[in-house]
Amino acid sequence: MRRLAAIISAALLSATVSAGEQDGRIQFYGFVRTFVAYDSRESVASMGELLYYLPRDVEMAEGGDLNAVGSLRVSALTSRVGFDVTGLSFGGWDMDAKVEADFGAGITGVTGTALLRLRQAYVALSRGGFSFKAGQAWHPMSSGHPDKISLNAGAPFNPLSRTPLFQAEYSFGDLSLELAALWQMQFASAGPDLSTDGGHVYGTGSVTSAEYIKYGKIPEIYLGVCYSADGLLARLGLDLLSIKPRHVSPSGEKLDDRITTLTPFLYLQYDGGALSVKAKSLFAQGGEHVFLNAGYGVTASSARDGRLDENASWEYSPTRSSSTWVSLRYGRELQGVIFAGYLKNFGTREAIVGPDYLYFRKNSFSNMNSARGLSSALVYNLGRLTFGLEYDITEVRYGEWADGECHGLATENLHWVRNHRIQSMVKFTF
């Protein structure tokens, strides 16, 4: 709390000092937000179980399905503070900056002490039609969130990531070109667990780490084109990621392991009066680093005589998936919101060694075939005070891999698992 008080005091002091200057201004902002959320089923969620992802599969025991149980949580940890620096210029360049934080750190499940966590921190320069941003900000594929009061911003149907980046944009007329080089920190790639402690088998199981891009030594690259005119926004983008799941063997020899993935996407948005319509569709190779239900596996061709050589380089094949969502919002003071999303897993193109060598993010499951979601919400804006009520239904189609089929796709014993989430929110913005 003392650290937070110091940050707030410094921001307010800076705002006061610069209030009389003509070349710059610091504006403090934030909100206090409290969620109450009920789930009808055990689910995968983070941030005090407010950032909802998907319901867990059936887990049968003598008493029935252990995951068929409801739960309730209440939390204000997503309250936010930040400040914008605007109005500065130097040598014909306009300069802006942002620092933003919430209290999402320090929580395990729904237990712990909420700690301050960096969300965004960047500087932006612009001159004429050219702009440049450096720091931590939203991943370009994550920009354009659906209209939901839920904290998940449309996940698992929408990419979700804030990450270190350098981003340049050049605008000419209604068009703009975007180029970004990105790194990883909070949202990172999955990869093999290379430990051998406690009898663990080298290379089996998944861990999430930025080490894989660190030793890959190549930033993630994003290239996009955007059209904006008369309330219509259209963005077409392509994302490239190249990482090294292993860079050195257990015997200390350098390895040539590498996997490179491409993900194209299209985003559309229309704003007209009280109506807002948004839609996004993508076809992902991998994508677990942006919170998608995805990953990659060691190819069966990497094995020799039925076994993997730990001291030889391995080859990898990414999972492929498509995801599409659409949201509609109507109204100003009283708003109605509808969201629908669909996700389909297509597995890996090449056969992989087996499920133990398929590396997924911890919020995903390799026996997931598809998922669909539908939500509706009412939002009432009363000046700085906002009330929201949302009903969300998320269904996942789980199954099993067919015998002899190792392509990371469940095709047998398919069954739907459903969760109903009822969520209310109250937010005061300052």
C-alpha positions in Angstrom: 0.0 0.0 0.0 2.9 2.4 0.8 4.3 1.7 -2.7 1.0 2.4 -4.3 0.5 5.6 -2.3 4.0 6.8 -3.4 3.1 6.2 -7.0 -0.2 8.0 -6.8 1.4 10.9 -4.9 4.2 11.2 -7.5 1.7 11.2 -10.3 -0.5 13.8 -8.7 2.5 16.0 -7.9 3.7 15.8 -11.4 0.3 16.7 -12.7 0.2 19.7 -10.4 3.7 20.9 -11.4 3.1 20.6 -15.1 -0.4 22.1 -15.0 0.9 25.6 -15.9 3.3 24.4 -18.7 2.3 24.8 -22.3 4.4 21.9 -23.6 3.1 19.0 -21.6 0.5 17.6 -19.2 0.2 14.5 -17.0 -3.3 13.2 -16.5 -3.9 10.7 -13.7 -6.8 8.2 -14.3 -8.1 4.9 -13.1 -11.1 3.1 -11.7 -12.3 1.0 -8.8 -14.0 -2.1 -10.1 -15.6 -5.0 -8.2 -16.9 -8.3 -9.7 -19.2 -10.9 -8.3 -19.1 -14.1 -10.4 -20.9 -17.4 -10.1 -19.9 -20.5 -12.1 -22.1 -23.6 -12.4 -19.0 -25.8 -13.1 -15.3 -26.0 -12.2 -13.4 -24.0 -14.8 -10.0 -22.7 -15.8 -9.7 -19.1 -14.8 -7.0 -16.7 -13.5 -6.8 -13.3 -11.9 -8.7 -14.3 -8.8 -10.8 -16.6 -11.1 -12.2 -13.5 -12.8 -10.4 -14.0 -16.1 -12.6 -16.8 -17.3 -11.3 -19.3 -20.0 -13.2 -22.6 -20.2 -15.0 -25.3 -18.3 -13.1 -28.4 -17.2 -13.7 -31.8 -18.6 -15.7 -34.6 -16.9 -13.8 -36.2 -14.0 -15.8 -39.2 -12.8 -15.6 -40.7 -9.3 -17.9 -42.8 -7.2 -19.9 -39.8 -6.3 -20.2 -38.6 -9.9 -18.5 -35.9 -11.9 -16.1 -34.1 -9.5 -16.1 -30.9 -11.7 -19.9 -30.6 -11.7 -19.9 -28.2 -8.8 -20.9 -24.5 -8.6 -18.7 -21.7 -7.0 -18.8 -18.0 -6.2 -16.1 -15.3 -6.0 -16.0 -11.6 -5.2 -13.0 -9.4 -5.9 -11.9 -5.8 -6.6 -8.3 -6.7 -7.7 -8.9 -5.6 -11.2 -9.1 -2.0 -10.1 -6.7 0.1 -12.1 -4.4 3.2 -11.8 -2.4 5.0 -14.5 -1.3 8.2 -16.0 -0.9 9.6 -19.5 1.7 12.2 -20.5 0.5 14.3 -23.5 1.3 17.5 -25.2 5.1 17.3 -25.4 7.0 18.0 -28.6 10.6 18.1 -29.6 12.1 18.9 -33.1 8.7 18.6 -34.7 7.9 15.3 -33.0 4.9 14.9 -30.8 5.6 12.8 -27.7 3.3 10.9 -25.4 3.7 8.2 -22.7 1.6 5.9 -20.6 2.1 4.0 -17.4 -0.7 1.7 -16.2 -1.1 -0.9 -13.5 -3.6 -3.1 -11.7 -3.6 -5.4 -8.7 -3.5 -8.8 -10.5 -0.3 -10.1 -9.0 0.1 -12.1 -5.8 -3.1 -14.1 -6.1 -3.2 -17.9 -6.3 -6.7 -19.1 -7.1 -8.9 -16.7 -5.0 -6.4 -16.5 -2.1 -3.6 -14.1 -1.5 -2.7 -10.4 -1.2 -3.3 -8.4 -4.3 -0.1 -6.7 -5.5 0.6 -4.0 -8.0 1.2 -5.3 -11.5 2.4 -3.5 -14.7 -0.1 -3.6 -17.5 1.3 -1.0 -20.0 4.3 1.3 -20.0 5.4 2.9 -23.3 6.5 6.1 -25.1 4.9 7.1 -28.4 6.3 9.5 -31.0 4.5 10.9 -34.0 5.2 13.2 -36.9 3.0 13.7 -39.9 1.7 10.3 -40.9 4.4 8.4 -39.0 4.1 7.1 -35.4 6.3 4.9 -33.3 5.7 3.2 -30.0 8.2 1.5 -27.6 7.5 -0.2 -24.3 4.9 -2.7 -23.1 1.5 -2.4 -24.7 -1.3 -4.5 -26.3 -0.2 -7.1 -28.8 -1.5 -6.0 -32.3 -3.6 -9.2 -32.6 -5.2 -8.5 -29.2 -6.3 -4.9 -30.2 -10.0 -4.7 -31.0 -11.6 -6.4 -28.0 -15.3 -7.5 -28.1 -17.8 -5.5 -26.1 -18.0 -7.6 -22.9 -17.9 -6.6 -19.2 -16.0 -9.9 -18.6 -12.3 -9.5 -17.8 -11.3 -12.1 -20.4 -11.7 -9.7 -23.4 -13.3 -12.6 -25.4 -10.8 -15.4 -24.6 -10.4 -18.2 -25.6 -11.9 -16.9 -28.9 -9.9 -13.7 -28.9 -6.1 -13.4 -28.6 -5.0 -11.8 -25.3 -1.6 -10.4 -24.6 0.3 -7.3 -23.4 3.9 -7.5 -24.2 7.2 -5.6 -24.8 7.3 -4.2 -28.4 8.6 -1.7 -30.9 5.7 -0.7 -33.2 5.7 1.6 -36.2 2.8 2.9 -38.2 2.5 5.0 -41.3 -0.8 6.5 -42.3 -1.7 7.9 -45.8 -5.3 8.9 -46.3 -7.7 6.2 -45.0 -5.0 3.5 -45.0 -2.2 2.8 -42.6 0.6 0.2 -42.5 1.8 -1.4 -39.3 5.0 -3.1 -38.4 6.0 -4.4 -35.0 8.8 -6.4 -33.3 7.6 -8.1 -30.1 9.1 -9.9 -27.2 7.6 -12.0 -24.4 7.2 -11.5 -20.7 3.9 -12.2 -18.9 2.3 -13.9 -21.9 4.9 -16.5 -23.1 5.3 -19.6 -25.2 4.9 -23.1 -24.0 7.7 -25.6 -24.2 9.2 -28.9 -23.0 9.9 -29.4 -19.3 13.6 -30.3 -19.4 14.1 -31.2 -15.8 15.0 -34.7 -14.6 14.3 -34.1 -10.9 12.3 -36.8 -9.0 12.4 -39.2 -11.9 10.7 -36.8 -14.4 11.3 -37.8 -18.0 13.3 -35.2 -19.9 11.2 -33.3 -22.5 7.8 -34.4 -21.3 5.1 -32.1 -20.0 4.7 -28.3 -20.6 6.1 -25.2 -19.0 5.5 -21.6 -20.0 8.6 -19.4 -20.4 10.1 -16.5 -22.3 13.3 -18.5 -22.4 12.2 -20.0 -25.8 12.2 -16.7 -27.6 15.2 -15.5 -25.6 17.4 -18.3 -27.1 15.6 -18.1 -30.4 17.1 -14.6 -30.7 14.5 -13.5 -33.2 11.6 -11.1 -32.1 8.0 -12.0 -33.0 7.1 -10.0 -36.1 3.7 -8.5 -37.0 2.8 -6.9 -40.3 -0.6 -5.3 -40.8 -2.7 -3.0 -43.0 -5.6 -0.9 -41.7 -8.5 1.0 -43.3 -10.5 3.5 -41.4 -13.3 5.8 -42.8 -16.9 6.8 -42.0 -17.1 4.7 -38.8 -15.7 1.5 -40.5 -12.4 0.0 -39.3 -10.8 -3.0 -41.1 -7.5 -4.5 -40.1 -5.7 -7.4 -41.8 -2.6 -8.7 -40.1 0.0 -11.5 -40.2 2.0 -12.6 -37.2 5.3 -14.6 -37.3 6.9 -16.3 -34.3 10.1 -18.3 -34.3 11.4 -19.9 -31.0 13.9 -22.5 -29.8 12.3 -25.0 -27.5 15.7 -26.4 -26.7 19.1 -24.7 -27.3 21.5 -27.1 -25.5 21.4 -30.9 -24.9 21.8 -32.6 -21.5 25.4 -33.3 -22.5 26.1 -29.6 -23.2 26.0 -29.7 -27.0 24.3 -26.9 -29.0 21.0 -27.9 -30.7 19.3 -26.7 -33.8 15.7 -27.0 -32.5 13.4 -24.4 -33.8 9.7 -23.9 -34.6 8.3 -21.1 -36.8 4.6 -20.3 -37.0 2.4 -17.9 -39.0 -1.0 -16.6 -37.9 -3.2 -14.4 -40.2 -6.2 -12.5 -38.9 -9.0 -10.1 -40.0 -10.7 -7.6 -37.7 -13.8 -5.5 -38.6 -15.5 -2.8 -36.6 -18.3 -0.4 -37.3 -19.5 2.4 -35.0 -22.5 4.4 -36.0 -24.5 6.4 -33.4 -25.4 4.2 -30.5 -24.5 1.0 -32.4 -21.1 -0.8 -32.3 -20.4 -4.0 -34.2 -17.1 -5.9 -34.0 -15.9 -9.1 -35.5 -12.5 -11.0 -35.7 -11.4 -14.2 -37.4 -8.0 -15.9 -37.4 -6.3 -19.1 -38.4 -3.5 -19.9 -35.9 -0.5 -22.0 -36.0 0.3 -22.4 -32.3 -0.7 -19.2 -30.5 -0.5 -20.3 -26.9 1.6 -17.2 -26.2 -1.5 -15.0 -26.9 -3.7 -17.1 -24.7 -5.2 -19.3 -27.5 -6.0 -23.0 -27.1 -2.9 -24.1 -28.9 0.6 -25.4 -28.8 3.0 -27.7 -30.7 4.5 -31.1 -30.5 7.7 -33.1 -31.2 7.2 -34.8 -34.6 7.3 -38.6 -34.8 10.0 -38.3 -37.4 12.3 -37.0 -34.7 12.3 -40.4 -33.0 14.8 -43.1 -34.1 13.8 -46.7 -33.5 10.8 -45.5 -31.4 12.8 -43.3 -29.0 13.9 -39.7 -28.9 17.6 -38.9 -28.6 18.0 -36.2 -25.9 21.3 -35.1 -27.5 20.0 -34.8 -31.0 17.9 -31.9 -32.4 14.1 -32.4 -32.6 11.6 -31.1 -35.1 8.2 -29.7 -34.2 4.7 -29.4 -35.6 2.2 -26.7 -34.4 -1.4 -27.2 -33.7 -3.7 -25.4 -36.1 -7.0 -23.8 -35.0 -9.5 -21.3 -36.3 -11.3 -18.8 -34.1 -14.1 -16.4 -34.9 -16.2 -14.0 -32.8 -18.7 -11.2 -33.2 -20.1 -8.7 -30.7 -22.9 -6.1 -30.9 -23.5 -3.2 -28.5 -26.4 -0.8 -28.6 -27.2 2.2 -26.5 -25.3 4.9 -24.5 -26.6 5.3 -21.0 -28.3 1.9 -21.0 -26.5 -0.5 -23.2 -27.3 -4.0 -24.4 -24.4 -6.3 -25.4 -24.4 -9.6 -27.3 -21.3 -11.8 -27.9 -20.8 -15.1 -29.8 -17.6 -17.0 -30.5 -16.5 -20.3 -32.0 -13.2 -22.1 -31.9 -12.1 -25.3 -33.8 -9.0 -27.3 -33.3 -7.5 -29.0 -36.4 -4.5 -30.7 -34.7 -1.0 -30.9 -36.1 -0.2 -31.4 -39.7 2.5 -33.9 -39.0 2.2 -36.8 -36.6 3.8 -36.2 -33.2 5.5 -38.6 -30.7 2.6 -38.6 -28.3 0.5 -36.5 -25.8 3.5 -36.2 -23.4 5.4 -34.3 -26.1 2.6 -31.9 -27.0 3.3 -28.5 -25.3 0.2 -26.5 -24.4 -0.3 -23.4 -22.3 -1.6 -24.3 -18.8 -5.0 -22.8 -19.6 -5.6 -25.3 -22.5 -6.2 -29.0 -22.9 -4.9 -31.2 -25.7 -8.2 -33.3 -25.8 -10.3 -30.2 -26.7 -11.9 -30.6 -30.1 -13.9 -27.3 -30.3 -15.6 -24.6 -28.2 -18.4 -22.2 -28.5 -19.6 -19.3 -26.3 -22.5 -17.0 -26.1 -23.1 -14.1 -23.7 -25.5 -11.2 -23.2 -25.1 -8.2 -20.9 -26.8 -5.1 -19.7 -24.7 -2.1 -18.8 -26.0 1.1 -17.1 -23.8 4.2 -17.1 -24.6 6.7 -14.5 -21.9 9.4 -14.9 -18.7 8.0 -13.5 -20.6 5.0 -12.0 -21.2 1.9 -14.1 -23.3 -1.2 -13.3 -23.1 -4.3 -15.4 -24.8 -7.7 -15.4 -23.7 -10.5 -17.8 -24.8 -14.1 -18.5 -22.2 -16.2 -20.3 -22.5 -19.8 -21.5 -19.3 -21.6 -22.6 -19.3 -25.1 -24.1 -16.3 -27.2 -24.8 -16.3 -30.4 -26.9 -13.8 -32.8 -25.2 -12.8 -36.2 -26.4 -9.9 -38.7 -26.8 -7.3 -39.3 -29.4 -8.0 -42.2 -31.7 -5.8 -45.3 -31.4 -2.7 -44.9 -33.6 -3.6 -41.2 -34.3 -1.1 -38.7 -32.9 -2.0 -35.4 -34.5 -3.0 -33.5 -31.4 -6.8 -33.8 -32.1 -9.5 -35.5 -30.1 -11.9 -37.4 -32.5 -13.4 -40.2 -30.4 -15.8 -40.2 -27.4 -16.7 -36.6 -28.1 -18.9 -34.9 -25.6 -19.9 -31.3 -24.7 -19.2 -29.8 -21.3 -21.0 -26.6 -20.4 -20.6 -23.8 -17.8 -23.0 -21.0 -17.0 -21.4 -17.9 -15.6 -23.5 -15.1 -14.1 -21.4 -12.0 -13.4 -22.2 -8.6 -12.0 -19.9 -5.5 -11.9 -19.8 -2.1 -10.3 -17.2 0.4 -11.4 -16.3 3.9 -10.4 -14.1 5.8 -12.9 -11.9 8.7 -11.9 
